[in-house]
Amino acid sequence: MQTASHRIATRVEPRCRAASRLRLADRPPGLPPERRTIRRRPMPAPEIRAAEPPAPADSPGPARRRPASPSPWGRGGAADMPTDDALRHASDTSSGMSFQSSSARAPAPSPSTRAVTEHTGASFFDRDEVFRERGIEDVTRTVMATRSEYGDPPPRWWLNLGSISTAALLPAYTDWLRSRDAQLVVYCPVLCQAALFAALRLGVPAVSLLTAGGPGYFDAAIASTAGAEAVRGVAAGLVEAVKEVVPNAAAIESIRSQLAMPGLTLNTAEPLCRDYYAGANLVSTTEELADPMCPADEEYYRSAGKRFFYVGPLLDATGAKRSQPGKADQEQRDELMRRVEAAAAGGRPVVYVSMGTVLTSEDQEHGWGATDGSGLTGQQLCRSVYRAVFEELGASEGSAEADSPLIVVSLGPQPAALAGVPTPKNAVCAASVPQVDLLRAARPALFVTNGGQNSLMESMAVGTPVLVCPGFGDQPANAAKVSKRGWGAKVDRPPPAPEAPAAAADGGEDAGAAAAAAYTAKVRSGVRAVLDGPQFAAKARLIAAGLERAEGADGALRILTEAAAAGAWAKRVGTNVGLRGQPGSAQMQML
């Protein structure tokens, strides 16, 4: 799974309701937390205060260490902040900070990104400014420059499984966390492993936030393209490939040396990505919807003491401040929501379309102009989807608009996203859409999506059936899951056409147009099949009922609070908090 940007973070101080139930004297961190069911609910805007946490019951005075957590939380889909509610919970109990991570695709933060982050009660730190002070002029350029060290062309695994950029960024991460006197680190295990390793180096507890289908997501991604029977062979091949790149092997040794942890495997052994997870890991789905792990991986994580807490979607409060620039844009969003609410009130069906933030971006590998090894570019894929929905559901000339469903399309940043695609009068198209609010208000009859994990969870929370048109990463695996579980259908991205040497020079463009036309026809059929199939909506409602029982942001806050408390307990007794079972770290379980 690869996400467009990861930039939210929070600093958690244990002085909330959840923390009041913890007594460090009689509940050491090895004790499993009590499982509770807490229904999500909107939280009032927090009173922002900067205060030290109260002293533990058996402590002679207040804790002196300022808790902090650089946590690059991110999402796919429309450009909302799905973790805003979680941040509000944390802000209600803390002062905080936000830090934009090392993701190679993270765009420069806009003024509204800072504003929406600070609205939650966190403090915002611009990644590039922070790293510039530590000798790294441009983080994105630094990460992308390591690409060539893996070979020409570089292997597709370089960003997710390689260690060269992590080794280069680790000293700066460590220095910054030290300057913040961090007490808890919350991080993305997919694209910000350096935050975990910096925490380990400093002896600070860490909790990952995995916005995928659990630690089995990598196997599921392999299975969705190569088949389930090929997973173990592909994984073993990746391990050998990682070992063979000499500069990467040197980077692995550098990280081991910096952390004094020679037992780190860093993808030179299975399970892949295992060193990227902490003792406690939040997963934004439920166990029912999680991607399965093979028995060997399950046994490894059990014996290593790495636990995964399936808290479900982390949804923000309706109307929460979002990272969307400009007064005109806000007025457009307000008008869009008025139309959506009017349609819902009048019983008019709403069909929502969003192909995410990466496919519609300028990302070189997965964006608007990239094929990502398929037969269609991101542009062709998205426009084919828009065209299919408009042709299938658009209001005909002379008919009343109200007799057709309201189509809402989130287009992304491309200025001419609909070039050559006729737009019907019953369609409302905008660069960005308040996705969570729209889903809650409309409970759409259909969501046509690229299948990003967060978008799926947000739509499932309201029981909306989906048609998944996957692009890359974990999206094909998510599409397969949707189809298998029965809450929607999928239309796979077409593979590249076989090369015809004689016609390649003259016929390439025609072949692309033909592939796009064939794909459009399949999407039209998929739209009609899901809308006409009551079994999809029925299954979606059942899944929504299951998600309602998930702890959500309340559960995430509880785990973060207990992790911070465990770190304080470990510090008090003189124990270094690290990865369980790793040389040079504590033989302890975080929760």
Secondary structure by P-SEA (a helix, b strand, c coil): ccccbbbbbbbbcccccccccccccccccccccbbbbbbbbbbcccccccccccccccccccccbbbbbbccccccccccccaaaaaaaaaaccccccccccccccccccaaaaaaaaaacbbbbcaaaaaaaaccccaaaaaaaacccccccccccccccccaaaaaaaaaaaaaaaaacccbbbbcccccaaaaaaaaaabbbbbbbbcccccaaaaaaaaacccccaaaaaaaaaaaaaaacaaaaaaaaaaaaaaccccccccccccccccccccbbbbcccccccccccaaaaaaaaaacbbbbcccccccccccccccccaaaaaaaaaaaaaaaaaaaacbbbbbbbcccccccccccccccccccccccaaaaaaaaaaaaaaacccccccccccccbbbbbcccccccccccccccccccccccaaaaaaaacccccccccccaaaaaaaaaabbbbbbbccccaaaaaaaaaaaaccccccccccccccccccccccaaaaaaaaaaaaaaaaaaaaaaaaacaaaaaaaaaaaaaaaacccaaaaaaaaaaaaaaaaaaaaacccccccccccccccccc
